[in-house]
């Protein structure tokens, strides 16, 4: 089995569109949640979201190319281009048939879909774009990255809802570990902040209604949490076999040592109240990493700010780690980022890499009132400096899809 390392990273997020800006704001406890000002929200129950700002697709690729991609795909490609640059990968120096892309999206090109439904209803079928299908399908991001970078190796677009980022990273890890590829770009992207999405999630009472205080709305583990906040963006990482990375003298940011998955087998939208699938995913990840629970130094929780979700994840952590659970700093990036859906796992993996590199755990903001059911160390006092070697990151999705990855500081 080959060792697998992370040699490149790229991020598009409400906290910044490059790694340094993103990490600075995350460690400072800055919220990326604001009032929605990109479309009319007057009749929406929820009026807040984590919106990507200062993103100029036409400036990057020109109007013609930009208009051929849905917003989620633009985010993915921009993050992949960042990751390519940070990896110092020379595409003409590698075996392209051993170069893959594993990038997914929970909802895909919903903006393109809605625009074309409106065109169909208002102006007839002759106005529907012939590019509708290739722009809206969820694998468009993986395809665009493969096309732009000339990746002829394995390409996959997992569909595991909000667990996609970790699923992509974990499956890419398996492929490289088994010697079937040298390099894989892995992660997720999402751009689903629309009136339709807000209406559906809102009517399901899944979203926070704290419209008057956007920065305080996402509050994982707080007793007064009232739902998640939709967000958008992309997180892409370059996974590579250690021997391939060393051969080309690549920068190495972290090592991937474990991946596990598990299903709640319970409900389409509700987490298992006892965290059955979450527990299985974490346990399987630690088993694959061949480490004891006591060796985990930090946990990046899925923690969306829903009542049942945060409680069940806490229960799963306590079941797996026992008394050690209370000694592990457990952070919730979504308190600042909101829930980036299919992009969440990739972005949070990047945050965990930075934590391991710098020995800093980002805070969980807005945790003001203790919930007796959520009683772990959630780093609510601000960013914490602490020696870190191994970290666990959780991602869970609708349908009961749960995945966890284990990263290790590379020396």
Secondary structure, DSSP 8 states (H G I E B T S, - for coil): ---EEEEEEEEEBTTBSSHHHHHHHHHTT---EEE--SS--TT-S--EEE---S--HHHHH-HHHHTTS-HHHHHHHHHHHHHHHHHT--GGGS-GGGEEEEEE-SS-SHHHHHHHHHHHHHH-GGGS-TTHHHHHSTTHHHHHHHHHHT--S-EE----GGGHHHHHHHHHHHHHHTTS-SEEEEEEEE---SHHHHHHHHHTT-B---TT-GGGS--TTBTT---B-BB-EEEEEEEEEHHHHHHTT----EEEEEEEEEE--S-SSS--TT-HHHHHHHHHHHHHHT--GGG--EEE----S-HHHHHHHHHHHHHHHGGGGGGSEEE-THHHH-B-GGGHHHHHHHHHHHHHHHTEE---TT--SBBTTB-S---TTS-EE---SEEEEEEEETTTEEEEEEEE---
